[in-house]
Amino acid sequence: MAQADIAQKAPFPLEVEAGKTYFWCACGKSANQPLCDGSHQGSDFLPMKYEAKQSTKLYFCGCKQTQGAPLCDGSHSDL
């Protein structure tokens, strides 16, 4: 299985809006981190859909190693 690029060793804070859909970059190549910009094309990766249930600030995984994708679970502290 392909290994994702580490975009950064910290989460990306993002204000989300209730009812809006976001696509988290799973490959680590997007220039629009933490969101997908299509850079995964031709790879084994696909973006992960996230639907915001409420308007709030969330912390999306930047290292791409989280077990709680797309949100940070602290896995970056082990890198």
RALINKA-V175179 format. One record per backbone hydrogen bond with DSSP energy under -1.0 kcal/mol. NH is the residue of the N-H (numbers start at 1). CO is the residue of the C=O. Records with the same first field share a line. If there is no record, write none. Layout:
NH = CO, CO
This chain:
5 = 27
7 = 62
8 = 62
12 = 60
14 = 58
16 = 56
19 = 52
20 = 17
22 = 50
24 = 48
25 = 34
35 = 32
36 = 23
41 = 38
43 = 40
48 = 24
50 = 22
52 = 20
56 = 16
58 = 14
60 = 12
61 = 70
71 = 68
72 = 59
77 = 74
78 = 75
79 = 76
